[in-house]
Each structure stands twice: as C-alpha cells, then as structure tokens.
Amino acid sequence: MTSTTLPGDPPGGRRALAVWGIGVSVYFVAVIFRTSLGVAGLDAADRFHVNASALSTFSILQLLVYAGMQIPVGLLVDRLGTKKVLALGAVLFTAGQLGFAFSPSYGTALASRALLGCGDALTFISVLRLGTRWFPARRGPLVAQFAGLVGMAGNLVSTLVLARLLHGVGWTPAFAGSAVAGAVVFVLVLLFLKDHPEGHEPEPLPHQGAAYVRRQIAAAWREPGTRLGLWVHFTTQFPAMVFLLLWGLPFLVEAQGLSRATAGELLTLVVLSNMVVGLVYGQIVARHHGARLPLALGTVGTTAALWAATLAYPGPHAPMWLLIVLCTVLGACGPASMLGFDFARPANPPERQGTASGITNMGGFVASMTTLFAVGVLLDATGDDYTVAFSAVFVLQALGVTQILRLRKQAARRERERLVASRVEMVHVPA
C-alpha cells in the first residue's frame, strides 16, 4: 500500500501532534464528565431518591441533548472552526459538572446533566475536524481511533479516580474538584489551539443561512457512505455505552451478585480492552481499508453472542469467566463505532466533514439513549429482571445490521468512484 499524499494534504508532524493533543485533551475531560454518572448511579439514586426510570433519565437527557446537537455542531465546526467551538464546549461542560456537584434536587441535577451534554456535544466532532486539518488523509483512521482511545482513557479516569474520590471525600467535593480540569483545558485552547497549519486555510464558506444549512445537510445525507457510517456507529457503540454510562454497575452488583469493587474492576476491563482494541483496529484499517465492514459486523455478532450467553446462563449468576469475556468483548464496541467515520469521511469533501461527522455521530448516541430508556422502563415493569431489560440490546442490533447490509454495496461503489477521481486529479497536479 502506497503512502502517497493527496493534493492539499496537511503535512502532519510534531506541530500537528501538539495542536491535536490540546484539542483531544478537551475531549478527554468531556468524557470524564460524561461517564462520571456511571460510577455514581447507585449514589445518585440514593441522593435524589429516584427509581430506575428516573435514574436513567439523567443519561437519557444528556444523550438526547448530545445527539440532537450533532448536526448543528457539525455545521458550527464547518463554519466557525474548532477553536471557538471547543472553547465554548469546555465552558458548558464545566458549568454542568459544577452544577451537578451542588444540585440540591433531582430537577436541578437533571438540568446540570443537560448542560454537560450540551458542552460534551461540541467536542468530538471538533477533534475529528482538527485531525483532518492537521494530518494527511491516509492517517485519518488511525488519528480517529487515537481520539477514541483518549476518550476511553477519560472513561478510565472516571472509573478509577472519580469513583474513589466519590466514596472518599463525598459527592460535592468529588464532582466540584473534577470541574477544575475543565477550566485547565479551556485556558489551553485559548492560548495554544490553532484551527489549521499555515498555508492550509480552508476555502471561505458562503454566507450562512437556512438555505445553506439545508444544502449542507442534504448533500451529506445523499452520500451512501454518510448513511452507512451512521448505521455502523448506531449498531456498534451502544452496548458498551449503556453498560459504562449507567447500567453496567447495577447489573453486575444487583443481578450478578458482585461487590462494588469487583464490578468496578470489570468496568475498568471494558475500558482497557477498548484502548487495546482501538490501537489494533486503527492499524488494521490504515493498512487494509476493506477490513472496515468485517470488523464492524464481527464486533456486533460477537457482542450479541456474549450477551445472549450471559443473560441465558442457567445458574443464578453467570460465572466470572463469562463476565470477563463479555466485558473484554464490550471493549471492542467503541473502536468499532469509530469505523463509521471511516465510511463518512471519504464520502464527503473537506468543507462538509463536520456536517457528515455530526450525522454519523448521532447514530450511536440515539441507540444508546433508546436502550437506556428501554432498560430503565423494563426494569421497573418487571421488578428488576435484568434478563428481560437487557434483551432490548438485540432489537437495536438487528435493526442496525439490516440497514448496514442494505447500504454497503451502494456506499462501496460511490467510494470507488471518488477514489478514481482523486487519482485522476493527482495525475494532473503540476510538479
């Protein structure tokens, strides 16, 4: 495989790594804040005196705001650049984390999680756009997987550090103390972040208005690669997201009879597996572009099989070895979801990357939000029957796989056409 640089490709290098590192640090902190409820779910239920459905509303509202903002965020990034959008995101998610720390009631806590979700929504698409502006196109899959890897490192911090702070110093000091990290990354963005390297300024976009917004969204949606990316993200991300964001700890403690410490170790295993698999998937796709769909579908199939084996185990609790395998496989869901961007990216020109990424990123969060709600409702309706509640996973997986299989050939054909066109352009570029 050749490493030819396409016309107009940014150079990459140490400067690119430094700037991209600042951007990805904002995403790192956003993920810490996003997943902080995953280690505090039982504490939140006690603090605010709520049942399973009300508890799930925290994460559902947060994800609803996140998913609903993805297309507007993509348009904002395309229009304003990454620096302004990341700075605004840092302000919002820090305010949300502080509000959650001091919330005296369920209602104010809910509003704080919504504000946090709003700030969180501004980060990931911005980081993806920063990568496309600073690194050559051939590095796209690896850079995206590294972004996901850093995000999972944030999840690891919330699992290991924030959980211990929570049970050591209490609710308000733990959440308020963590908000300091948001202030730090905000300052870094203001002082050091640049949208693009010198000489690689994007073409100025036309005046923004309703017609322009509609054209951007419609053009991105017409591309089969964008829609395929959305459904890949939808189908792969949500099993691990639901597990880590809220329901994993209650499932392991209440349904599987584990201690909180052991359950926390299994959640950590999901995160560590994600980080390892992310590196592997990124290297594979960078070298073998055709491996994207087999990796995605293989992850979905393996995840479904392990969930089925765990939920249908005949004993009162699944054995520890099966839970370990399940958590290891769940770790592949995040890296597999990143493959969705590898379908959307080559299907859209640079000026539409933010919009296309926003559409793709909606997929997994819509699926996660739907599953979080379904699990909470089913738990309340069945008297905490986790086997019935987690069966919702299979319904959404079946829907997603159906759409992936429907779109795969059309997307592959369009991608081949674009590749041929880019090679013709390279031939005609003057030396």
C-alpha positions as a Python dict, from the first residue, in 0.01 Angstrom:
ca = {
    (1, 'M'): (0, 0, 0),
    (2, 'T'): (145, 336, -101),
    (3, 'S'): (157, 635, 129),
    (4, 'T'): (107, 896, -141),
    (5, 'T'): (-4, 1231, -8),
    (6, 'L'): (-313, 1367, -177),
    (7, 'P'): (-316, 1722, -321),
    (8, 'G'): (-361, 1979, -47),
    (9, 'D'): (-291, 1731, 233),
    (10, 'P'): (-158, 1892, 552),
    (11, 'P'): (193, 1780, 649),
    (12, 'G'): (133, 1635, 997),
    (13, 'G'): (444, 1619, 1216),
    (14, 'R'): (521, 1729, 1571),
    (15, 'R'): (341, 2061, 1544),
    (16, 'A'): (26, 1877, 1436),
    (17, 'L'): (59, 1636, 1728),
    (18, 'A'): (94, 1922, 1976),
    (19, 'V'): (-209, 2113, 1849),
    (20, 'W'): (-420, 1800, 1812),
    (21, 'G'): (-314, 1698, 2164),
    (22, 'I'): (-468, 2016, 2305),
    (23, 'G'): (-792, 1951, 2121),
    (24, 'V'): (-811, 1590, 2228),
    (25, 'S'): (-744, 1688, 2592),
    (26, 'V'): (-1075, 1877, 2584),
    (27, 'Y'): (-1248, 1560, 2464),
    (28, 'F'): (-1065, 1364, 2737),
    (29, 'V'): (-1211, 1586, 3009),
    (30, 'A'): (-1556, 1582, 2846),
    (31, 'V'): (-1560, 1201, 2860),
    (32, 'I'): (-1461, 1205, 3229),
    (33, 'F'): (-1760, 1428, 3299),
    (34, 'R'): (-1991, 1233, 3065),
    (35, 'T'): (-1916, 896, 3225),
    (36, 'S'): (-1898, 1019, 3585),
    (37, 'L'): (-2258, 912, 3643),
    (38, 'G'): (-2165, 555, 3550),
    (39, 'V'): (-1974, 515, 3877),
    (40, 'A'): (-2224, 723, 4074),
    (41, 'G'): (-2552, 574, 3958),
    (42, 'L'): (-2641, 400, 4284),
    (43, 'D'): (-2525, 703, 4484),
    (44, 'A'): (-2739, 931, 4266),
    (45, 'A'): (-3044, 709, 4323),
    (46, 'D'): (-2994, 742, 4699),
    (47, 'R'): (-2909, 1113, 4692),
    (48, 'F'): (-3211, 1217, 4486),
    (49, 'H'): (-3447, 937, 4599),
    (50, 'V'): (-3535, 815, 4248),
    (51, 'N'): (-3621, 479, 4087),
    (52, 'A'): (-3458, 311, 3786),
    (53, 'S'): (-3661, 502, 3524),
    (54, 'A'): (-3586, 840, 3683),
    (55, 'L'): (-3219, 747, 3721),
    (56, 'S'): (-3196, 655, 3353),
    (57, 'T'): (-3344, 997, 3270),
    (58, 'F'): (-3014, 1158, 3374),
    (59, 'S'): (-2825, 978, 3099),
    (60, 'I'): (-3114, 986, 2852),
    (61, 'L'): (-3145, 1364, 2871),
    (62, 'Q'): (-2770, 1406, 2849),
    (63, 'L'): (-2756, 1185, 2538),
    (64, 'L'): (-3069, 1344, 2392),
    (65, 'V'): (-2902, 1684, 2405),
    (66, 'Y'): (-2578, 1534, 2271),
    (67, 'A'): (-2742, 1353, 1980),
    (68, 'G'): (-2974, 1641, 1893),
    (69, 'M'): (-2680, 1879, 1868),
    (70, 'Q'): (-2458, 1671, 1642),
    (71, 'I'): (-2573, 1816, 1310),
    (72, 'P'): (-2577, 2177, 1441),
    (73, 'V'): (-2231, 2118, 1588),
    (74, 'G'): (-2105, 1983, 1257),
    (75, 'L'): (-2235, 2295, 1084),
    (76, 'L'): (-2078, 2516, 1352),
    (77, 'V'): (-1740, 2347, 1316),
    (78, 'D'): (-1752, 2381, 937),
    (79, 'R'): (-1842, 2747, 974),
    (80, 'L'): (-1652, 2873, 1283),
    (81, 'G'): (-1359, 2631, 1313),
    (82, 'T'): (-1252, 2415, 1604),
    (83, 'K'): (-1103, 2669, 1844),
    (84, 'K'): (-1424, 2864, 1907),
    (85, 'V'): (-1639, 2552, 1928),
    (86, 'L'): (-1403, 2366, 2166),
    (87, 'A'): (-1371, 2671, 2391),
    (88, 'L'): (-1750, 2701, 2416),
    (89, 'G'): (-1777, 2329, 2484),
    (90, 'A'): (-1529, 2349, 2772),
    (91, 'V'): (-1725, 2633, 2933),
    (92, 'L'): (-2056, 2447, 2908),
    (93, 'F'): (-1948, 2103, 3028),
    (94, 'T'): (-1752, 2255, 3317),
    (95, 'A'): (-2056, 2455, 3424),
    (96, 'G'): (-2266, 2137, 3400),
    (97, 'Q'): (-2026, 1938, 3617),
    (98, 'L'): (-2018, 2215, 3879),
    (99, 'G'): (-2396, 2237, 3876),
    (100, 'F'): (-2424, 1862, 3926),
    (101, 'A'): (-2187, 1884, 4223),
    (102, 'F'): (-2403, 2137, 4407),
    (103, 'S'): (-2750, 2031, 4289),
    (104, 'P'): (-2990, 2020, 4585),
    (105, 'S'): (-3269, 1840, 4396),
    (106, 'Y'): (-3339, 1598, 4114),
    (107, 'G'): (-3461, 1878, 3886),
    (108, 'T'): (-3150, 2092, 3914),
    (109, 'A'): (-2930, 1785, 3875),
    (110, 'L'): (-3119, 1697, 3558),
    (111, 'A'): (-3066, 2048, 3419),
    (112, 'S'): (-2695, 2025, 3501),
    (113, 'R'): (-2658, 1697, 3309),
    (114, 'A'): (-2834, 1856, 3011),
    (115, 'L'): (-2587, 2147, 3019),
    (116, 'L'): (-2300, 1900, 3046),
    (117, 'G'): (-2435, 1708, 2748),
    (118, 'C'): (-2451, 2032, 2550),
    (119, 'G'): (-2084, 2106, 2613),
    (120, 'D'): (-1984, 1745, 2554),
    (121, 'A'): (-2160, 1752, 2217),
    (122, 'L'): (-1924, 2025, 2094),
    (123, 'T'): (-1604, 1827, 2149),
    (124, 'F'): (-1573, 1509, 1946),
    (125, 'I'): (-1673, 1644, 1605),
    (126, 'S'): (-1433, 1933, 1665),
    (127, 'V'): (-1149, 1690, 1741),
    (128, 'L'): (-1222, 1489, 1426),
    (129, 'R'): (-1218, 1809, 1221),
    (130, 'L'): (-891, 1915, 1385),
    (131, 'G'): (-739, 1583, 1279),
    (132, 'T'): (-843, 1626, 915),
    (133, 'R'): (-699, 1979, 913),
    (134, 'W'): (-360, 1886, 1061),
    (135, 'F'): (-285, 1529, 937),
    (136, 'P'): (-266, 1369, 591),
    (137, 'A'): (-580, 1186, 478),
    (138, 'R'): (-409, 846, 492),
    (139, 'R'): (-366, 896, 868),
    (140, 'G'): (-740, 957, 917),
    (141, 'P'): (-841, 612, 1050),
    (142, 'L'): (-551, 597, 1296),
    (143, 'V'): (-600, 954, 1418),
    (144, 'A'): (-972, 890, 1473),
    (145, 'Q'): (-900, 570, 1667),
    (146, 'F'): (-645, 755, 1881),
    (147, 'A'): (-910, 1016, 1958),
    (148, 'G'): (-1141, 738, 2070),
    (149, 'L'): (-855, 588, 2271),
    (150, 'V'): (-800, 914, 2458),
    (151, 'G'): (-1173, 930, 2524),
    (152, 'M'): (-1163, 585, 2680),
    (153, 'A'): (-871, 699, 2893),
    (154, 'G'): (-1110, 962, 3026),
    (155, 'N'): (-1357, 685, 3099),
    (156, 'L'): (-1081, 503, 3284),
    (157, 'V'): (-1017, 810, 3500),
    (158, 'S'): (-1383, 832, 3596),
    (159, 'T'): (-1391, 458, 3672),
    (160, 'L'): (-1075, 450, 3883),
    (161, 'V'): (-1016, 800, 4018),
    (162, 'L'): (-1356, 965, 4040),
    (163, 'A'): (-1516, 654, 4190),
    (164, 'R'): (-1260, 655, 4473),
    (165, 'L'): (-1297, 1029, 4525),
    (166, 'L'): (-1672, 988, 4542),
    (167, 'H'): (-1654, 730, 4816),
    (168, 'G'): (-1362, 902, 4988),
    (169, 'V'): (-1450, 1272, 5007),
    (170, 'G'): (-1818, 1265, 4912),
    (171, 'W'): (-2044, 1381, 4631),
    (172, 'T'): (-1988, 1758, 4618),
    (173, 'P'): (-1606, 1767, 4664),
    (174, 'A'): (-1559, 1487, 4408),
    (175, 'F'): (-1767, 1645, 4131),
    (176, 'A'): (-1663, 2004, 4206),
    (177, 'G'): (-1295, 1907, 4225),
    (178, 'S'): (-1311, 1733, 3890),
    (179, 'A'): (-1451, 2051, 3731),
    (180, 'V'): (-1107, 2213, 3771),
    (181, 'A'): (-989, 2003, 3476),
    (182, 'G'): (-1245, 2179, 3256),
    (183, 'A'): (-1102, 2519, 3345),
    (184, 'V'): (-750, 2399, 3263),
    (185, 'V'): (-834, 2274, 2913),
    (186, 'F'): (-1032, 2593, 2842),
    (187, 'V'): (-719, 2800, 2906),
    (188, 'L'): (-507, 2568, 2688),
    (189, 'V'): (-749, 2607, 2399),
    (190, 'L'): (-749, 2986, 2423),
    (191, 'L'): (-370, 3011, 2440),
    (192, 'F'): (-239, 2743, 2206),
    (193, 'L'): (-500, 2587, 1973),
    (194, 'K'): (-496, 2670, 1602),
    (195, 'D'): (-760, 2558, 1354),
    (196, 'H'): (-518, 2463, 1076),
    (197, 'P'): (-148, 2486, 978),
    (198, 'E'): (-19, 2784, 784),
    (199, 'G'): (-90, 2758, 414),
    (200, 'H'): (-381, 2518, 461),
    (201, 'E'): (-662, 2763, 524),
    (202, 'P'): (-1000, 2624, 415),
    (203, 'E'): (-1195, 2787, 137),
    (204, 'P'): (-1429, 3056, 273),
    (205, 'L'): (-1784, 2927, 300),
    (206, 'P'): (-2081, 3117, 155),
    (207, 'H'): (-2300, 3330, 378),
    (208, 'Q'): (-2465, 3109, 636),
    (209, 'G'): (-2841, 3094, 628),
    (210, 'A'): (-3124, 2846, 631),
    (211, 'A'): (-3071, 2756, 265),
    (212, 'Y'): (-2701, 2690, 321),
    (213, 'V'): (-2772, 2471, 624),
    (214, 'R'): (-3027, 2268, 431),
    (215, 'R'): (-2784, 2223, 142),
    (216, 'Q'): (-2504, 2104, 370),
    (217, 'I'): (-2724, 1851, 549),
    (218, 'A'): (-2893, 1729, 231),
    (219, 'A'): (-2564, 1690, 44),
    (220, 'A'): (-2406, 1493, 329),
    (221, 'W'): (-2715, 1274, 373),
    (222, 'R'): (-2733, 1193, -1),
    (223, 'E'): (-2399, 1019, 26),
    (224, 'P'): (-2448, 646, 99),
    (225, 'G'): (-2120, 650, 292),
    (226, 'T'): (-2262, 902, 539),
    (227, 'R'): (-2571, 692, 600),
    (228, 'L'): (-2366, 373, 625),
    (229, 'G'): (-2138, 545, 875),
    (230, 'L'): (-2439, 645, 1084),
    (231, 'W'): (-2574, 287, 1096),
    (232, 'V'): (-2232, 137, 1173),
    (233, 'H'): (-2198, 383, 1461),
    (234, 'F'): (-2558, 313, 1570),
    (235, 'T'): (-2512, -65, 1579),
    (236, 'T'): (-2168, -93, 1735),
    (237, 'Q'): (-2141, 177, 2001),
    (238, 'F'): (-2446, 145, 2224),
    (239, 'P'): (-2393, -190, 2408),
    (240, 'A'): (-2075, -64, 2576),
    (241, 'M'): (-2205, 292, 2614),
    (242, 'V'): (-2515, 174, 2803),
    (243, 'F'): (-2301, -57, 3017),
    (244, 'L'): (-2043, 207, 3108),
    (245, 'L'): (-2268, 509, 3124),
    (246, 'L'): (-2527, 376, 3367),
    (247, 'W'): (-2646, 15, 3378),
    (248, 'G'): (-2324, -187, 3400),
    (249, 'L'): (-2261, -132, 3771),
    (250, 'P'): (-2623, -206, 3880),
    (251, 'F'): (-2630, -515, 3655),
    (252, 'L'): (-2309, -655, 3799),
    (253, 'V'): (-2399, -574, 4161),
    (254, 'E'): (-2772, -643, 4172),
    (255, 'A'): (-2815, -912, 3904),
    (256, 'Q'): (-2478, -1088, 3926),
    (257, 'G'): (-2419, -1053, 4300),
    (258, 'L'): (-2075, -893, 4274),
    (259, 'S'): (-1931, -641, 4516),
    (260, 'R'): (-1892, -283, 4401),
    (261, 'A'): (-1514, -325, 4397),
    (262, 'T'): (-1531, -630, 4169),
    (263, 'A'): (-1790, -464, 3947),
    (264, 'G'): (-1563, -160, 3919),
    (265, 'E'): (-1277, -385, 3810),
    (266, 'L'): (-1493, -530, 3532),
    (267, 'L'): (-1591, -181, 3416),
    (268, 'T'): (-1222, -98, 3409),
    (269, 'L'): (-1164, -409, 3198),
    (270, 'V'): (-1411, -276, 2939),
    (271, 'V'): (-1215, 48, 2919),
    (272, 'L'): (-874, -121, 2898),
    (273, 'S'): (-1000, -359, 2630),
    (274, 'N'): (-1133, -61, 2437),
    (275, 'M'): (-794, 107, 2443),
    (276, 'V'): (-609, -203, 2320),
    (277, 'V'): (-864, -291, 2052),
    (278, 'G'): (-870, 71, 1934),
    (279, 'L'): (-499, 57, 1853),
    (280, 'V'): (-542, -275, 1672),
    (281, 'Y'): (-845, -164, 1469),
    (282, 'G'): (-676, 162, 1373),
    (283, 'Q'): (-367, -15, 1241),
    (284, 'I'): (-573, -275, 1052),
    (285, 'V'): (-794, -19, 878),
    (286, 'A'): (-500, 209, 796),
    (287, 'R'): (-340, -83, 609),
    (288, 'H'): (-648, -265, 480),
    (289, 'H'): (-938, -31, 411),
    (290, 'G'): (-1163, -319, 312),
    (291, 'A'): (-1149, -457, 666),
    (292, 'R'): (-1386, -187, 797),
    (293, 'L'): (-1715, -370, 742),
    (294, 'P'): (-1595, -718, 851),
    (295, 'L'): (-1457, -566, 1172),
    (296, 'A'): (-1782, -381, 1243),
    (297, 'L'): (-2011, -676, 1173),
    (298, 'G'): (-1780, -916, 1355),
    (299, 'T'): (-1790, -695, 1663),
    (300, 'V'): (-2171, -680, 1653),
    (301, 'G'): (-2204, -1057, 1614),
    (302, 'T'): (-1958, -1138, 1893),
    (303, 'T'): (-2119, -885, 2128),
    (304, 'A'): (-2466, -1031, 2065),
    (305, 'A'): (-2341, -1386, 2125),
    (306, 'L'): (-2175, -1295, 2456),
    (307, 'W'): (-2478, -1101, 2580),
    (308, 'A'): (-2704, -1394, 2490),
    (309, 'A'): (-2476, -1640, 2673),
    (310, 'T'): (-2463, -1417, 2983),
    (311, 'L'): (-2836, -1345, 3002),
    (312, 'A'): (-2941, -1703, 2925),
    (313, 'Y'): (-2695, -1871, 3163),
    (314, 'P'): (-2895, -2134, 3356),
    (315, 'G'): (-2750, -2066, 3703),
    (316, 'P'): (-2848, -1780, 3935),
    (317, 'H'): (-2539, -1585, 3827),
    (318, 'A'): (-2315, -1604, 3523),
    (319, 'P'): (-1967, -1739, 3606),
    (320, 'M'): (-1686, -1488, 3647),
    (321, 'W'): (-1501, -1614, 3337),
    (322, 'L'): (-1808, -1538, 3122),
    (323, 'L'): (-1843, -1188, 3267),
    (324, 'I'): (-1474, -1127, 3199),
    (325, 'V'): (-1513, -1236, 2837),
    (326, 'L'): (-1828, -1024, 2799),
    (327, 'C'): (-1653, -713, 2932),
    (328, 'T'): (-1349, -778, 2711),
    (329, 'V'): (-1571, -801, 2402),
    (330, 'L'): (-1770, -492, 2503),
    (331, 'G'): (-1438, -310, 2488),
    (332, 'A'): (-1438, -357, 2110),
    (333, 'C'): (-1765, -164, 2067),
    (334, 'G'): (-1607, 181, 2091),
    (335, 'P'): (-1333, 115, 1833),
    (336, 'A'): (-1588, -50, 1604),
    (337, 'S'): (-1809, 259, 1624),
    (338, 'M'): (-1516, 473, 1508),
    (339, 'L'): (-1524, 277, 1181),
    (340, 'G'): (-1844, 465, 1099),
    (341, 'F'): (-1641, 782, 1047),
    (342, 'D'): (-1414, 592, 808),
    (343, 'F'): (-1717, 543, 581),
    (344, 'A'): (-1841, 903, 609),
    (345, 'R'): (-1500, 1072, 574),
    (346, 'P'): (-1412, 964, 216),
    (347, 'A'): (-1772, 1019, 105),
    (348, 'N'): (-1764, 1395, 170),
    (349, 'P'): (-1539, 1687, 67),
    (350, 'P'): (-1341, 1879, 335),
    (351, 'E'): (-1594, 2162, 363),
    (352, 'R'): (-1863, 1911, 462),
    (353, 'Q'): (-1662, 1693, 702),
    (354, 'G'): (-1807, 1843, 1018),
    (355, 'T'): (-2165, 1801, 900),
    (356, 'A'): (-2108, 1442, 784),
    (357, 'S'): (-1932, 1352, 1109),
    (358, 'G'): (-2219, 1503, 1306),
    (359, 'I'): (-2472, 1289, 1121),
    (360, 'T'): (-2260, 978, 1180),
    (361, 'N'): (-2205, 1054, 1546),
    (362, 'M'): (-2579, 1077, 1605),
    (363, 'G'): (-2618, 705, 1539),
    (364, 'G'): (-2461, 551, 1845),
    (365, 'F'): (-2599, 810, 2082),
    (366, 'V'): (-2955, 771, 1955),
    (367, 'A'): (-2919, 394, 2003),
    (368, 'S'): (-2768, 443, 2349),
    (369, 'M'): (-3042, 683, 2454),
    (370, 'T'): (-3313, 445, 2331),
    (371, 'T'): (-3158, 148, 2512),
    (372, 'L'): (-3102, 340, 2835),
    (373, 'F'): (-3470, 432, 2838),
    (374, 'A'): (-3587, 81, 2744),
    (375, 'V'): (-3375, -85, 3013),
    (376, 'G'): (-3500, 154, 3283),
    (377, 'V'): (-3865, 107, 3188),
    (378, 'L'): (-3832, -272, 3163),
    (379, 'L'): (-3655, -293, 3498),
    (380, 'D'): (-3939, -106, 3668),
    (381, 'A'): (-4205, -307, 3480),
    (382, 'T'): (-4052, -649, 3559),
    (383, 'G'): (-3933, -596, 3913),
    (384, 'D'): (-3565, -558, 3818),
    (385, 'D'): (-3546, -850, 3575),
    (386, 'Y'): (-3218, -769, 3400),
    (387, 'T'): (-3254, -1058, 3155),
    (388, 'V'): (-3569, -908, 3006),
    (389, 'A'): (-3439, -550, 3030),
    (390, 'F'): (-3110, -613, 2850),
    (391, 'S'): (-3284, -808, 2573),
    (392, 'A'): (-3352, -464, 2422),
    (393, 'V'): (-2991, -478, 2300),
    (394, 'F'): (-3075, -745, 2042),
    (395, 'V'): (-3362, -546, 1891),
    (396, 'L'): (-3145, -246, 1810),
    (397, 'Q'): (-2860, -464, 1685),
    (398, 'A'): (-3096, -639, 1442),
    (399, 'L'): (-3224, -305, 1312),
    (400, 'G'): (-2873, -170, 1262),
    (401, 'V'): (-2736, -478, 1087),
    (402, 'T'): (-3032, -473, 846),
    (403, 'Q'): (-2952, -114, 744),
    (404, 'I'): (-2578, -182, 714),
    (405, 'L'): (-2636, -473, 477),
    (406, 'R'): (-2880, -264, 275),
    (407, 'L'): (-2633, 26, 222),
    (408, 'R'): (-2296, -149, 197),
    (409, 'K'): (-2281, -208, -184),
    (410, 'Q'): (-2402, 139, -278),
    (411, 'A'): (-2151, 303, -44),
    (412, 'A'): (-1864, 88, -174),
    (413, 'R'): (-1947, 178, -535),
    (414, 'R'): (-1953, 552, -462),
    (415, 'E'): (-1625, 529, -270),
    (416, 'R'): (-1454, 357, -564),
    (417, 'E'): (-1577, 633, -795),
    (418, 'R'): (-1433, 902, -566),
    (419, 'L'): (-1101, 718, -538),
    (420, 'V'): (-1068, 701, -918),
    (421, 'A'): (-1149, 1072, -945),
    (422, 'S'): (-886, 1164, -683),
    (423, 'R'): (-619, 960, -866),
    (424, 'V'): (-701, 1139, -1191),
    (425, 'E'): (-665, 1472, -1006),
    (426, 'M'): (-324, 1365, -871),
    (427, 'V'): (-205, 1282, -1224),
    (428, 'H'): (-294, 1633, -1339),
    (429, 'V'): (-142, 1821, -1045),
    (430, 'P'): (168, 2009, -1170),
    (431, 'A'): (500, 1910, -1012),
}
